[in-house]
Amino acid sequence: MHPLIPWSVAGLLGCLPMLPAQGAPAALALDGVRVVDVERGQSGTPRCVRIEDGVIVRIARPGARACRRDAVVVPSAGRYLLPGLIDMHAHLSLGPLVVRQDGDAIVMEALPDDAIAEHNAARLVGFGVTTIRNPAGDLAAAARYEARRSDGALVGPESFDAGPVLNDSDVPGLATAVRTADDVRRVVAGQVEAGADWIKLYTGLSPDLLQAGIDAAHAHGRPAVAHLEDVAWTDALAMGLDGLVHLMPVSPDLLPETDAEAYRASRRPGTYPFFEWWERFDPDGPEADRLVAAFDRHRPVFDATLVAFHAAFVQDQPGSAYLQDAERHAHPALLANWQSFFTFALGWAPEDFARARAVWPKIQRMAARLYASAARMTLGTDMSNPWIAPGISLHREMALLAEAGVPNARILRAGTADAADALGAGERLGRVALGHEADLLVLDGDPLVDLSQAREPRAVVLDGRYLDRDALAALRGEE
């Protein structure tokens, strides 16, 4: 769920190419490939990488007999091998946001849609995303998706799921209202029983309920991640919060005292704080220094989702790349929802768009500072929210971070090894290493030099199965 959406402030898969429905794939040998070491930030000498039963079992010299024996050999001289990408903020099954009247009440809901989940899953893999963290959704829908993925009925990334966010109001499919600490404990326990991998806390929670959510998540051995507005990030991290989302720390308490009071008095409801707050914040000032120090000290898991904000900031511009992405890759039901009314720039006038674009360099500067910190920085997109199309948006996020001055090596590490560690799966995901699962990208060039190489992979290896360019084009709906 994205910051400050209106309720919170009122609040094809066409085919399954090359993937047998059941059974393990044949042994695979990628011979002559250069392994991209995302932790050291370097690409190695040519190697032969052997995969069996979906796991990397040997990394040897090129042409090694033991690597090639009884395997499907893919000559890969001049190619590069990158771990599969991880989108840490991808609403897999989220349906359109609907507003309807129920008697005298106005009801908002975003019910899950299995067809949208299939569509998103295919396109994610088509763009090299092999794992996601799914924030805020229906856990029964997540379980249905995982069952179909495991059975080979669809192609898609592994998903680490949260249930509906805990907030101060209900949105069926998206948010559960809690009023007391007992409510928080009850909802968290129910989500864990239903299969939640982590707990998502939201902007309407008071500090006391936020603390209750953190404590309840930890009592069940789950990380607590929050999207916050009025509660300052520094305060929440001191409470023991494990992760934060969205580079919109719009709490007045993070501004200088005189600016904080003026901001409280003048801020408008809706998404206007996307730029109004930044107009008063200095990314090189003492408040920013304290924020970076808190990231260094507490090391939260963090995804900036720059792409979601940038898409809103340029939404008024005809021919925006984000609009084109959505027309090509978003599910038609979501696209129609965004075109009809659901937008983060709802009600913005031309001068608001101009003000938003004027603060963008500040957001870029803060992103560069945070990604240089000791925090567990990852990549996320807020996929399935307005104009954020599946798969391709992660590459736009990477490009935006690079434009902000974040080194390519740091971006790639954030999207692979660091994200896998943040998910508690670093022993099996996020690296090209012996014993790790074979979720991999085969690239024509070195992504440490040119990030765009990852956007159009020559092939994706998903659970040990090799998907060539034709298969990937089919998954992206480009047959």
C-alpha positions in Angstrom: 0.0 0.0 0.0 1.3 3.4 -0.9 1.7 6.5 1.2 -1.3 8.7 1.7 -3.7 7.1 -0.6 -7.1 8.8 -0.4 -8.8 6.3 2.0 -6.0 6.6 4.5 -6.4 10.3 4.7 -10.2 10.5 4.6 -8.3 8.6 5.4 -2.5 -13.9 -19.2 -0.6 -15.6 -18.6 -0.5 -16.5 -22.4 1.5 -19.7 -22.1 4.0 -21.6 -20.0 7.0 -21.8 -22.3 9.6 -24.4 -21.7 8.2 -25.3 -18.2 6.9 -28.9 -17.8 3.9 -28.9 -15.4 5.6 -31.5 -13.2 8.9 -33.1 -12.6 12.4 -31.7 -12.1 14.2 -30.1 -15.0 17.3 -31.8 -16.6 20.7 -30.9 -15.3 21.8 -27.6 -16.8 25.4 -26.3 -17.5 26.0 -22.7 -18.2 29.5 -22.9 -19.7 31.8 -20.0 -20.0 29.7 -17.5 -18.0 31.2 -14.8 -15.8 29.6 -14.8 -12.4 28.6 -11.4 -11.0 29.7 -11.2 -7.3 27.1 -8.7 -6.0 28.8 -8.5 -2.6 32.3 -7.7 -3.8 31.0 -5.7 -6.7 33.0 -7.5 -9.4 32.6 -10.0 -12.2 34.8 -13.0 -12.3 36.6 -15.0 -14.9 34.6 -17.4 -17.1 33.2 -20.4 -15.2 31.0 -23.4 -15.8 27.9 -23.4 -13.5 26.1 -26.7 -13.1 22.5 -26.8 -11.9 20.7 -29.9 -10.7 17.2 -30.1 -9.2 17.0 -26.4 -9.1 20.2 -25.9 -7.1 23.7 -24.8 -8.1 25.9 -27.9 -7.5 29.2 -27.0 -9.2 31.1 -23.9 -10.3 34.2 -25.0 -12.2 36.5 -24.0 -15.0 35.0 -23.6 -18.5 34.6 -26.9 -20.3 35.0 -29.0 -17.1 33.8 -32.5 -17.8 32.2 -32.9 -14.4 30.2 -29.7 -15.0 29.0 -30.7 -18.5 28.4 -34.4 -18.0 24.8 -35.5 -18.8 23.6 -31.9 -18.7 21.9 -29.6 -21.2 24.9 -27.4 -22.0 24.3 -23.7 -22.8 27.4 -22.1 -24.3 27.7 -18.9 -22.4 31.0 -17.3 -23.4 30.8 -13.6 -23.1 27.7 -13.8 -20.9 27.2 -12.7 -17.3 25.4 -14.5 -14.5 23.5 -12.4 -12.0 21.3 -13.6 -9.1 17.6 -13.2 -9.8 16.2 -9.9 -8.8 14.0 -9.3 -5.7 11.2 -6.8 -5.6 10.6 -6.1 -1.9 7.3 -4.2 -2.4 5.1 -6.0 -4.9 1.3 -6.3 -4.4 0.9 -9.5 -6.3 -2.8 -10.2 -6.1 -4.2 -6.7 -5.3 -7.3 -5.9 -7.2 -8.7 -2.5 -8.2 -9.5 0.0 -5.5 -13.3 0.2 -5.5 -15.5 2.8 -3.8 -19.2 1.7 -3.4 -22.2 2.7 -1.3 -23.4 0.2 1.3 -26.6 1.6 2.7 -25.6 4.9 4.2 -22.0 4.0 4.3 -19.3 4.6 1.7 -17.1 1.5 1.5 -13.6 1.1 0.0 -12.2 -2.3 -0.9 -9.4 -3.8 -2.9 -10.3 -7.4 -3.1 -7.8 -10.0 -4.3 -7.9 -11.2 -7.9 -6.2 -14.4 -8.9 -6.1 -13.5 -12.6 -4.2 -10.3 -11.7 -1.8 -12.4 -9.6 -1.1 -14.7 -12.6 -0.6 -11.7 -14.9 1.7 -10.0 -12.5 3.7 -13.1 -11.8 4.4 -13.8 -15.5 5.6 -10.3 -16.2 7.8 -10.2 -13.1 9.6 -13.3 -14.3 9.7 -11.9 -17.8 11.7 -9.0 -16.5 14.0 -11.1 -14.3 12.2 -10.8 -10.9 12.4 -14.2 -9.3 11.4 -13.4 -5.7 9.0 -10.8 -4.2 7.9 -9.5 -0.8 4.2 -9.0 -1.0 3.0 -6.3 1.3 -0.6 -6.0 2.4 -2.9 -8.6 0.8 -5.3 -11.5 1.3 -3.4 -14.4 2.7 -5.8 -17.0 1.3 -5.1 -15.5 -2.2 -1.4 -15.7 -1.4 -1.8 -19.4 -0.5 -3.7 -20.1 -3.7 -0.9 -18.5 -5.7 1.8 -20.5 -4.0 -0.1 -23.8 -4.5 -0.4 -23.1 -8.2 3.2 -22.0 -8.5 4.4 -25.1 -6.7 2.3 -27.4 -8.8 3.7 -25.8 -12.0 0.3 -24.4 -13.0 1.8 -20.9 -13.4 5.1 -19.2 -13.8 6.0 -16.8 -11.1 8.4 -15.6 -8.4 8.5 -17.0 -4.9 6.5 -14.7 -2.6 7.0 -13.7 1.0 3.6 -12.5 2.2 2.1 -10.1 4.7 -1.6 -10.0 5.5 -3.8 -6.8 5.4 -2.0 -3.9 7.1 -2.9 -3.0 10.6 -4.4 0.4 10.6 -7.2 2.6 12.1 -9.8 1.7 9.5 -10.9 -1.3 7.4 -10.4 -1.7 3.7 -11.4 -5.2 2.8 -8.5 -7.0 1.1 -6.0 -4.4 2.2 -6.4 -3.2 5.8 -7.7 -4.4 9.1 -8.8 -1.9 11.7 -7.4 -2.2 15.3 -8.4 0.0 18.2 -6.6 -1.6 21.2 -3.5 -3.5 22.0 -5.6 -6.6 22.4 -7.0 -6.1 18.8 -3.4 -5.8 17.6 -2.4 -9.1 19.3 -5.5 -10.9 18.0 -5.0 -9.8 14.4 -1.3 -10.6 14.4 -1.9 -14.0 15.8 -4.6 -14.7 13.2 -2.3 -13.5 10.3 0.6 -15.7 11.5 -1.8 -18.7 11.7 -2.9 -17.9 8.2 0.7 -18.0 6.9 2.0 -14.4 7.2 5.8 -14.2 6.8 5.9 -10.7 8.2 3.6 -8.1 9.7 2.8 -4.7 8.1 1.9 -1.7 10.2 0.4 1.4 8.8 0.1 5.1 9.1 -3.1 5.4 11.2 -1.6 3.6 14.2 -0.8 5.6 17.4 2.7 5.2 18.9 1.2 2.9 21.5 -0.5 0.7 18.9 2.6 0.8 16.7 4.6 -0.5 19.7 2.0 -3.2 20.3 2.3 -4.3 16.7 6.1 -4.5 16.8 5.9 -6.5 20.1 3.2 -8.9 18.8 5.1 -9.6 15.6 8.3 -10.4 17.5 6.4 -12.6 19.9 5.5 -14.8 16.9 9.0 -14.6 15.4 7.9 -12.3 12.6 9.5 -9.0 11.5 7.5 -5.9 11.8 7.6 -3.4 8.9 5.8 -0.1 8.8 4.7 2.7 6.5 4.6 5.8 8.7 3.6 9.4 8.4 3.1 11.2 11.7 5.2 8.9 13.8 8.9 9.8 13.1 11.1 7.1 11.7 13.7 7.7 14.4 11.1 7.1 17.1 9.8 3.9 15.5 13.3 2.4 15.0 14.0 3.0 18.7 10.8 1.0 19.4 12.4 -2.0 17.7 10.8 -1.7 14.3 12.5 -4.0 11.8 11.8 -2.2 8.5 10.4 0.9 6.8 9.0 1.5 3.4 8.8 4.5 1.0 11.1 7.4 1.0 8.4 9.7 2.3 9.3 10.3 6.0 6.7 13.0 6.2 6.5 13.4 10.0 6.5 16.9 11.3 8.8 15.7 14.1 11.6 15.2 11.5 11.6 18.9 10.6 13.3 21.8 12.4 11.0 23.0 15.2 9.9 26.2 13.5 9.2 24.4 10.2 7.4 21.6 12.0 4.8 24.0 13.4 4.3 25.8 10.1 4.0 22.4 8.3 1.3 21.2 10.8 -0.7 24.3 10.3 -0.5 24.4 6.5 -0.4 20.9 5.2 -3.3 19.7 3.1 -4.9 16.3 3.3 -4.2 13.8 0.5 -0.9 13.3 -1.2 0.2 16.9 -1.1 2.8 16.1 1.6 4.7 14.3 -1.1 6.2 17.7 -1.9 5.0 20.0 0.9 7.1 18.2 3.5 10.2 18.0 1.3 10.0 21.8 0.7 10.8 22.2 4.4 13.4 19.4 4.7 17.1 19.8 4.1 18.7 16.4 3.1 22.1 17.7 4.2 20.8 19.4 7.4 21.1 18.2 11.0 17.6 16.5 10.9 18.8 14.4 7.9 22.0 13.6 9.7 20.0 12.2 12.6 18.0 10.1 10.3 21.1 8.6 8.7 22.6 8.0 12.1 19.4 6.1 13.1 19.7 4.0 9.9 23.4 3.3 10.8 22.5 2.4 14.4 19.3 0.3 13.9 20.0 -1.0 10.4 16.4 -1.3 9.2 15.3 -3.1 6.1 14.3 -0.3 3.7 12.9 0.0 0.2 12.6 3.6 -1.1 10.1 2.9 -4.0 11.3 6.1 -5.8 9.5 4.9 -8.9 6.0 5.2 -7.3 6.6 8.9 -6.4 8.3 9.8 -9.6 5.5 8.3 -11.6 3.1 10.5 -9.7 5.3 13.6 -10.1 5.3 13.3 -13.9 1.8 11.9 -14.4 0.6 15.2 -16.0 3.2 14.9 -18.8 1.8 13.3 -22.0 3.7 10.3 -23.1 5.1 9.5 -19.7 7.2 6.3 -19.7 5.2 5.1 -16.7 1.9 5.5 -18.6 3.4 3.6 -21.5 4.6 0.9 -19.2 1.2 0.6 -17.7 -0.5 0.3 -21.1 1.8 -2.4 -22.1 2.2 -4.5 -19.0 -0.4 -3.7 -16.3 -3.4 -5.9 -16.0 -6.3 -4.2 -17.9 -8.5 -4.1 -14.7 -5.8 -2.2 -12.8 -5.1 0.1 -15.8 -8.8 1.0 -16.1 -8.9 1.7 -12.3 -6.0 4.1 -12.5 -7.4 5.9 -15.6 -10.8 6.3 -14.0 -9.9 7.7 -10.6 -7.3 6.0 -8.5 -4.1 8.1 -8.6 -1.7 9.4 -6.1 -1.9 12.8 -7.6 -5.6 13.0 -7.1 -6.7 16.7 -7.2 -3.3 18.1 -8.0 -3.2 21.3 -10.0 -0.5 22.1 -12.5 1.4 24.1 -9.9 1.4 21.1 -7.6 3.1 19.0 -10.2 5.6 21.8 -10.7 6.3 21.9 -6.9 6.6 18.2 -6.8 9.2 18.1 -9.5 11.1 20.9 -7.9 11.8 18.8 -4.7 12.9 15.7 -6.6 16.6 16.6 -6.3 16.1 16.6 -2.5 14.6 13.1 -2.6 17.4 11.9 -4.8 20.0 13.3 -2.3 18.3 11.6 0.6 18.2 8.3 -1.3 21.9 8.5 -2.0 22.6 9.2 1.7 20.5 6.3 3.0 21.8 3.9 0.4 25.3 4.7 1.6 24.3 3.9 5.2 24.8 0.6 7.1 21.1 -0.1 6.9 19.8 -3.2 5.1 18.8 -1.4 1.9 16.7 -3.2 -0.7 14.6 -2.4 -3.8 10.9 -2.1 -4.1 8.3 -0.7 -6.5 4.8 -0.6 -4.9 3.7 -2.7 -7.9 0.0 -2.7 -8.6 -0.5 0.8 -7.4 -1.0 3.6 -10.0 1.2 3.4 -13.1 3.6 0.9 -11.5 3.6 -2.0 -13.9 5.0 -5.4 -13.0 8.6 -6.2 -13.6 9.7 -3.3 -15.7 9.1 -0.9 -12.7 12.0 -2.6 -10.8 14.4 -1.6 -13.6 13.0 1.9 -13.5 13.6 1.9 -9.7 17.2 0.9 -10.3 17.7 3.6 -12.9 16.3 6.2 -10.6 18.7 5.2 -7.8 21.6 5.3 -10.2 20.5 8.8 -11.3 20.5 9.8 -7.6 24.1 8.8 -7.4 23.8 5.3 -5.8 26.6 3.1 -7.3 25.6 0.2 -9.6 27.2 -2.3 -7.3 25.2 -1.1 -4.3 21.9 -1.2 -6.3 22.5 -4.7 -7.5 23.4 -5.9 -4.0 20.3 -4.3 -2.7 18.2 -6.1 -5.3 19.7 -9.5 -4.7 21.9 -10.6 -1.7 20.8 -7.8 0.7 17.1 -8.5 -0.1 17.5 -12.2 0.4 19.2 -11.6 3.8 16.4 -9.3 4.8 13.9 -12.0 3.9 15.7 -14.5 6.1 16.5 -16.5 3.0 20.1 -15.5 2.4 21.4 -19.1 2.8 19.5 -20.1 -0.3 18.6 -17.0 -2.4 20.3 -13.9 -3.7 23.7 -15.2 -4.7 25.4 -17.3 -7.3 26.9 -19.8 -4.9 27.1 -23.6 -4.3 23.9 -24.9 -2.6 21.9 -21.8 -3.6 18.7 -22.1 -5.6 19.1 -21.5 -9.3 17.1 -18.3 -9.7 19.4 -16.5 -12.1 19.7 -13.9 -14.9 21.9 -14.6 -18.0 23.0 -11.2 -19.4 24.8 -10.1 -22.5 26.8 -7.5 -20.7 28.2 -6.7 -17.2 25.4 -5.0 -15.1 28.0 -3.5 -12.8 29.0 -1.4 -15.7 25.6 -1.0 -17.4 22.5 -1.6 -15.2 20.2 -1.7 -18.3 21.7 -5.1 -19.1 19.5 -6.6 -16.4 16.4 -5.1 -18.0 16.5 -7.4 -21.1 18.1 -10.6 -20.0 19.1 -13.2 -22.5 17.6 -15.8 -20.3 16.2 -16.3 -16.8 16.8 -19.5 -14.9 13.8 -20.0 -12.5 14.0 -22.9 -10.1 16.5 -24.5 -12.4 14.5 -24.2 -15.6 16.0 -22.2 -18.5 13.7 -19.6 -20.0 15.2 -18.1 -23.2 14.3 -14.8 -24.8 11.3 -16.1 -26.6 9.9 -17.6 -23.4 10.5 -14.3 -21.6 8.8 -12.3 -24.4 5.8 -14.6 -24.0 5.7 -14.0 -20.3 5.8 -10.3 -20.9 2.9 -10.6 -23.3 5.1 -9.6 -26.3 4.5 -12.7 -28.5 
